Amino acid sequence: MDSSEQRRKRKTPSRKLLMFSSVSLRSLFLCLCFFTFLFVFSYGNTNFITPGFIVSASSSLSLLSTPSSIKAFQKYQFRIEDRVLFPDHILLLVSSRVNDGGVIWKNQNLECVYGRGLVNDSDSVTSNVLSIEEYSGLYFVVRCPLPWGNYSAMVDLVRRGTSLSYYGGRNWTVRSWENVVYEAAIDGETVVLFAKGLNLRPNRESDSNQFSCHFGLGNWERDGRFVLTTKAITAAQEVVRCLLPRSIRRSPEKAQGVRVTLGVTPHVRARGREFQLMPSVAKISDSKFMGENKRKYELCACTMVWNQASAIREWIIYHAWLGVERWFIYDNNSDDGIKETTEELDLEGYNVSRHLWPWIKTQEAGFSHCALRAKDECNWVSFMDVDEFFYFPFPTNQQRRNRNMVFPGQNSLRLVVANFSSSTSIAEIRTTCHSFGPSGLNSPPLQGVTAGYTCRLQSPERHKSIVRPDALDPTLLTVVHHFHLKKGYKYLNLPQSIAVINHYKYQVWETFRAKFFRRVATYVADWQDNQNEGSRDRAPGLGTEAIEPPNWRLRFCEVWDTGLRDFVLANMADPSNGLLPWQRS
């Protein structure tokens, strides 16, 4: 072999060496990608933990999508992320990762599948879904009936005639509603978590040192991925506030889709705190509630409803006439067409948004969530129920001489709160409630509650509040009737001569009976529970069964009060036919 041929072979690398170099470079590239991800996500946060499991490099590398997984991803399109077992149904959180939202949302041709084990077999049975709704921009909520017999609560979904498959495998977790982190929302440099099962006492702040927040991608209980942790800074009732990891504070867009849960310290040992992670279905959805709206409304209103479609139209139209500009309706699993009713009102120009809130018995937490949502949009927010109506009594001659007197009429409620917008200390306006009874009626009044019910109890019961959401205490502590305020702020009681709330609490039996199924407040006993029978939260003389008491139509009638009825008929009725704005012609 000549010298030139030997030199050529020395310069040409062997085939085996080329293969080895290629593999090494690819492995090095994947490792660099993985550690870059960990560095970016954990930047500035030294408390980086693994909650009771070991994560291998190979499982962590699954964070990097491969071409084959992308192909499967586009094929199957959505998957069951979580199941939550409620007393009367199973809630499935279904994610839609590809633009398939319109398909599952519009296609009602889904069935719930129940098997006897972890996987559905030939012994499975099916049932129609109860409902399908879009939820929080991340999920669809699919409700299924409870299983019967010895079938499993690990419900699957199928389209009639075809089986659904899910990207990344199926999640067979079933969570108990009594112990779960169910919502998460960003507020500035903090995240607010809403959780069932904390067992914190009502109307009281708790020790936040027993909690921490944990952040991660995917489902770390199933996938075994690292998480970040930060400390809690406030805790009260069902709400815990934690600091955000510094990486998310620097780039809030990183929070989208991050799963978050609570670490609870059951006790303290000599070695330090021992954390137990609560089950979680919560992902951070909107890092900014306000969106493109830059103008703040002077007065908004928030309520939580369950099957109140027949009442909400009158409530919104009447209070919009008094000056409410924006509505937040938290729907607690209604099935009476309230979605269509609120959409219709919004199309009519009443600026109504319905927020699906599928978590039962969480009114206080829902109001705290609404306060966060409204903070960037509203100067003042009224928190009340759809059977409560503001009323401004007609002033006497002496009251007319008072320049600060608010006269009843259009936008009068907005004028009241606007008078306090420039105040540096008033952050809550409280209004006394009068409870009305059936007023001798046997059926719902055709003109609505404001014109139909005219007899009430003499003594007022409690109050409801209008608050400045930016002045609320960081705990967001509320007892439904009012919030706790930041230090330096105070509340004002409106004199009854200026305004009261007509609370149509005890309506005709046909309407009142619906309350027996359940109530939305967390710390208020249901009618069927033998608790607090002497409390003002319960109807006096009413038992624990939905049986009409004798002479119900004549009860709770001590004072005839036709003030609001006369005002509504005089100011809001159509002069041509006498119909009120909420009545159908």
Stockholm file with secondary structure:
# STOCKHOLM 1.0

chainA/1-585         MDSSEQRRKRKTPSRKLLMFSSVSLRSLFLCLCFFTFLFVFSYGNTNFITPGFIVSASSSLSLLSTPSSIKAFQKYQFRIEDRVLFPDHILLLVSSRVNDGGVIWKNQNLECVYGRGLVNDSDSVTSNVLSIEEYSGLYFVVRCPLPWGNYSAMVDLVRRGTSLSYYGGRNWTVRSWENVVYEAAIDGETVVLFAKGLNLRPNRESDSNQFSCHFGLGNWERDGRFVLTTKAITAAQEVVRCLLPRSIRRSPEKAQGVRVTLGVTPHVRARGREFQLMPSVAKISDSKFMGENKRKYELCACTMVWNQASAIREWIIYHAWLGVERWFIYDNNSDDGIKETTEELDLEGYNVSRHLWPWIKTQEAGFSHCALRAKDECNWVSFMDVDEFFYFPFPTNQQRRNRNMVFPGQNSLRLVVANFSSSTSIAEIRTTCHSFGPSGLNSPPLQGVTAGYTCRLQSPERHKSIVRPDALDPTLLTVVHHFHLKKGYKYLNLPQSIAVINHYKYQVWETFRAKFFRRVATYVADWQDNQNEGSRDRAPGLGTEAIEPPNWRLRFCEVWDTGLRDFVLANMADPSNGLLPWQRS
#=GR chainA/1-585 SS CCHHHHHHHHHSCCHHHHHHHHHHHHHHHHHHHHHHHHHHHHTTCCCEECSSSCCCHHHHGGGSCCHHHHHHHHHHCEEEEEEEECSSCEEEEEEECSSCHHHHHHCCCEEEEECSSSSCCTTCEEEECSEEEEETTTEEEEEECCCCTTCCSCCEEEETTEECCCTTCCCCCCEETTSEEEEEEEETTEEEEEEESCCCCTTSBCCGGGEEEEEESSCHHHHCCCEEEEEEEEEETTEEEEECCHHHHHCGGGGTTCEEEEEECCCEETTEECCEECCBCCBCCCSCSSTTCCSCEEEEEEEEESSCHHHHHHHHHHHHHHTCCEEEEEECSCCSSHHHHHHHHIIIIICEEEEECCCSSCHHHHHHHHHHHHTTTEEEEEECCTTEEEECCCCCHHHHTCTTCCCSSTTHHHHHHHTTTTCSSEEEEEEEEEEBCCTTCSSCCTTCHHHHCCEECSSCCCEEEEECGGGBCTTCCBCSSCBCBCTTCEEEECCTTTCEEEECCSCCHHHHGGGGSCCSCSSSCCTTSCSCTTSTTSCTTCCSSCCCCTTGGGTTCSEECCHHHHHHHHHHSCTTTCCCTTSCC
#=GC SS_cons         CCHHHHHHHHHSCCHHHHHHHHHHHHHHHHHHHHHHHHHHHHTTCCCEECSSSCCCHHHHGGGSCCHHHHHHHHHHCEEEEEEEECSSCEEEEEEECSSCHHHHHHCCCEEEEECSSSSCCTTCEEEECSEEEEETTTEEEEEECCCCTTCCSCCEEEETTEECCCTTCCCCCCEETTSEEEEEEEETTEEEEEEESCCCCTTSBCCGGGEEEEEESSCHHHHCCCEEEEEEEEEETTEEEEECCHHHHHCGGGGTTCEEEEEECCCEETTEECCEECCBCCBCCCSCSSTTCCSCEEEEEEEEESSCHHHHHHHHHHHHHHTCCEEEEEECSCCSSHHHHHHHHIIIIICEEEEECCCSSCHHHHHHHHHHHHTTTEEEEEECCTTEEEECCCCCHHHHTCTTCCCSSTTHHHHHHHTTTTCSSEEEEEEEEEEBCCTTCSSCCTTCHHHHCCEECSSCCCEEEEECGGGBCTTCCBCSSCBCBCTTCEEEECCTTTCEEEECCSCCHHHHGGGGSCCSCSSSCCTTSCSCTTSTTSCTTCCSSCCCCTTGGGTTCSEECCHHHHHHHHHHSCTTTCCCTTSCC
//
